[in-house]
Amino acid sequence: MRRRALFLTSLPLALAALPALAAGKAHRLALQISDDTPEKMNAVLNVAANVARYYAQKGEEVEIRIVAFNAGLNMLRTDRSPVLARLKSMSESFPDLRFEACANTREGMARQEGKKPDEIPLFAGAKVVPSGAVELMELNEQGWTVLRP
């Protein structure tokens, strides 16, 4: 009786996953960068590149988002990023790689620097999201794997 109940409660979850698998969008990875060190920034970019290459070799699709907030937003700032050239190269090499910048952090940096938020220059490929932490939570709730290398 328990097995049947478990099966019946698990069946809708399994069926809900089928469209994602059939669409080839089964692999979704969100990477957090909240540290302001070149080592951490490069570690996040290394993970993204390794995962993208791994699934490309298998002929499978993967979506990757790098979400930057707190001090990690410096990775996406064109006036400070120690990895700017690598961001450009990777965004050209991996079309399913997206960069997301926290608006809360950008606003805080602007206040500290006596600027307006849009005066904080961001990498052209970056999408501004309201909150980096909330973005990661919501991606996790949508079934994305969230890592902080």
Phi, psi and omega in degrees: 000316179298318180300316181296318179296318178296318178298314183293328177280333180277333184303313180299324178295316179294318179294325179294332181280340183301316180300322179295319179293318181293326181282354180076017181250034185288336185255118180220122185235129174246128180248133179266134168232116180228010180250149182255049176235141177303327180297313179294318180299316178293325178298316179297315180293324177297316179299314180301313181295317180296317180294316180299316179294318181303309182287330175296319178295331178273354182075024181246151180271148175216136174256134180231132175237132173254117184254118183253129174209174187050218183296341178294343178298336178301337177298326183263358179279124182289343179268355183220344190297124175282355183236023185302315180299323180290324176301314180298313181298315182291323180293333176281324183280329185237092185296340179263019177259127180236147176247135180233135183245135181284121179294323179301314180295317180300317178296318178296318177297320180298316178301314181297329183262004180066038182234173170270152181307321181286357174270356173272107187285127181245152175310134186303329181276002184272137174259132178274127177246152184305316183213125179297318181295316179295320178302315179296319178298314182291323175297318177300316179295335178271005176097006177287148171276128181247126179232149172236092182298000000 
